[in-house]
Amino acid sequence: MDNKIQVFEDKRIRTLWNEETEEWYFSVVDVIGVLTDSPNPRKYWSVLKTRLKKEGNESATNCSQLKLKSHTDGKSYKTDVADTEQLLRIIQSIPSPKAEPFKLWLAQVGRERIEETIDPELTIERALETYLKKGYTREWINQRLQAIQVRKELTDGWDARGVQKGVEYAILTDEITKAWSGLTTRKYKNLKGLTKENLRDNMSTLELVLNMLAEATTTELSKKEQPQSFDDNVKIAREGGSIAGDTRKAIEKRTGDPIITPKNATELNQVVVDLIENISNDDE
């Protein structure tokens, strides 16, 4: 667990990163204090939680309790924390001018998801627009969009062979990554200083191409071998990744430079907190 404190408007939001679940947790009373300016955010949350329970809202009220350092005496006490989904749901129930932009944003996101279900091509267009706004080059974006397609073909094959989304997908992805890069997915992200961010979004063009090669090779080997068991899929994932790993080693030997580097494209580990800060600043 990694505790952090984000400061803005002279108010602090305590956050905690769980590396095992790759999830950020936020102090609910701190967020309420920022969005409502309540003199007693703890009491505000107690009343709100009771109301939400009466409404049958379990997702927002079944918050975990984790130890966070107190603002006053610096000691650690069990505090209600919410993950991103829970936090956004709680914010929807806060009648405050500062919470209103969140509600509008959530409504917009919902509308866009419905539109993308009707017309999937919009997903690609919006992804392109998002990457451009983040400052990526068009050349890199083209590679990234192609990588998404390669990944989709790989996971479609896994799905057809009964590989379970979630843990089994993660295990196979880890085997591919380790075989071509020499690092597990977690160690690779740690090298780049990443937490919740997408590893591929923080790869150089060459890293991205080698990762695509590893996944595309795994897909082709799977089509040929038709693995029947999960262990068979693991073996093929290692083989596909190893072929790309040999390519990486050959390039590094020729250039004398490592392909795997700590460089990352963006710092996104404070997305929710930054969103709150921006809305607060806009309100002012």
Summary of the structure (lengths in Angstrom):
residues: 284
radius of gyration: 22.1
end to end distance: 33.9
largest distance: 66.4
contacts: 813
relative contact order: 0.11
helix: 62%
strand: 12%
